[in-house]
Structure formats: structure tokens, C-alpha cells
């Protein structure tokens, strides 16, 4: 299983970014996909998940600002981040699980300047 995340960068507060995560080695259509983030000195935390059926779940801190979506034809999950705040600064990780374990992408840095 490989998860390749991209799309991070530096953005001013109030701006937007879209993260992408391309998955290989799994039957993507059947997998729940998620995004986590880890800020310096803090624990990794859940940002958003999307089931294979399209049900979504968001952390309270991003509800209404972030949107998770998926394109099963491209084996890719996205995270659209709007109205970004400095506290959204973190390394963002793509994630999925199966009976073999938990799988993480390599992380992509998002930095929001005030």
C-alpha cells in the first residue's frame, strides 16, 4: 500500500489549499480514507474521513471550512481547505486501514501565515 500526498504549501490566513492523496496497492473503492494532521509539539489528530459509501466525518475545528472528497476512478482522496487559519499549520497525512494495518502517506506541510 502506498499513499502519495501532495498539495501543501504556504498560504495567508483566509486563503485556500487543496491536498491530494493518490493510493496504490489497494482496491480503493472499498476503503475508508482519511486525513490527519500533526502540528509541532502536538499529537497527530484526525481532520476528516470519508467512507467508501461517501459518508464524511470532520473534526470540530475544521467543520464548515474543510471538505473531503474522493475520485474512485483516480484512486485519489482530496481535502479542500478554505478559510485557513494559522492554527491549521501542520503536516497533513493521508491515512487508511485494513486487516493488514494502518497506512500513512509521507505527509505534506501546510503553513498558514497571519
C-alpha positions as CSV (number, residue, x, y, z in Angstrom):
1,X,0.0,0.0,0.0
2,X,1.3,3.4,-0.9
3,X,-0.3,6.8,-0.2
4,X,1.3,9.8,-2.0
5,X,0.1,13.1,-0.7
6,X,0.7,16.5,-2.4
7,X,-0.6,20.0,-2.5
8,X,0.7,21.6,0.7
9,X,2.3,25.0,0.8
10,X,2.4,28.4,2.3
11,X,-0.8,30.5,2.3
12,X,-2.0,33.6,4.1
13,X,-4.8,33.4,6.6
14,X,-8.1,33.3,4.9
15,X,-6.7,31.5,1.9
16,X,-7.3,28.1,0.4
17,X,-5.4,24.9,-0.5
18,X,-6.4,21.6,-1.9
19,X,-4.5,18.5,-0.8
20,X,-4.5,15.3,-2.9
21,X,-3.6,11.7,-1.9
22,X,-3.1,9.1,-4.6
23,X,-3.4,5.5,-3.4
24,X,-1.9,2.4,-4.9
25,X,-1.9,-1.2,-3.8
26,X,-5.5,-1.2,-2.6
27,X,-8.9,-1.7,-4.0
28,X,-9.6,2.0,-3.4
29,X,-13.3,1.9,-3.9
30,X,-13.8,-0.2,-0.8
31,X,-11.5,1.8,1.6
32,X,-12.4,4.4,4.1
33,X,-9.9,7.3,3.6
34,X,-8.8,10.0,6.0
35,X,-6.7,13.0,6.6
36,X,-4.8,13.6,9.8
37,X,-2.5,16.4,10.8
38,X,0.3,17.0,13.3
39,X,1.4,20.4,14.4
40,X,4.8,20.9,16.1
41,X,4.8,19.7,19.7
42,X,1.3,18.2,19.4
43,X,-0.2,14.8,18.8
44,X,-1.4,13.7,15.5
45,X,-5.2,14.4,15.2
46,X,-8.0,13.4,12.9
47,X,-9.1,16.0,10.4
48,X,-11.6,14.3,8.2
49,X,-12.7,10.9,6.9
50,X,-14.8,9.5,4.1
51,X,-16.2,6.0,3.9
52,X,-16.4,4.0,0.7
53,X,-20.1,4.9,0.6
54,X,-19.4,8.6,0.8
55,X,-20.2,9.3,4.5
56,X,-18.0,12.0,6.0
57,X,-16.8,12.9,9.4
58,X,-14.9,16.1,10.4
59,X,-13.0,17.4,13.4
60,X,-15.0,20.2,15.0
61,X,-12.1,22.6,14.4
62,X,-12.4,22.3,10.6
63,X,-16.2,21.7,10.2
64,X,-17.6,24.1,7.6
65,X,-14.2,25.1,6.3
66,X,-12.7,21.8,5.0
67,X,-14.2,19.3,2.6
68,X,-13.1,15.8,2.0
69,X,-13.9,14.1,-1.3
70,X,-12.8,11.2,-3.4
71,X,-12.4,10.2,-7.0
72,X,-12.6,6.4,-7.2
73,X,-11.7,6.4,-10.9
74,X,-8.4,8.1,-10.0
75,X,-7.8,6.3,-6.6
76,X,-7.4,9.7,-5.1
77,X,-8.8,11.4,-2.0
78,X,-8.8,15.2,-1.6
79,X,-9.0,17.7,1.2
80,X,-10.2,21.2,0.2
81,X,-9.2,23.7,2.8
82,X,-10.9,27.1,2.9
83,X,-10.7,30.0,5.3
84,X,-7.4,28.7,6.5
85,X,-6.2,29.9,9.9
86,X,-2.7,30.0,11.4
87,X,-3.7,27.2,13.8
88,X,-4.2,24.9,10.7
89,X,-0.4,24.9,10.3
90,X,0.7,21.3,10.4
91,X,2.0,18.4,8.4
92,X,-1.1,16.7,6.8
93,X,-1.1,12.9,6.4
94,X,-3.3,10.7,4.3
95,X,-4.5,7.6,6.0
96,X,-6.3,4.3,5.5
97,X,-6.6,1.0,7.3
98,X,-7.3,-2.7,6.5
99,X,-6.7,-6.0,8.2
100,X,-3.0,-5.6,7.4
101,X,-2.7,-2.5,9.5
102,X,-2.7,1.3,9.3
103,X,-1.1,3.1,6.3
104,X,0.2,6.6,6.2
105,X,1.3,8.9,3.4
106,X,4.5,10.8,3.7
107,X,2.9,14.0,4.8
108,X,2.6,17.4,3.2
109,X,3.4,20.6,5.0
110,X,0.7,23.3,5.3
111,X,1.8,26.6,6.7
112,X,-0.7,29.4,7.2
113,X,0.7,32.9,7.9
114,X,-1.1,35.5,9.9
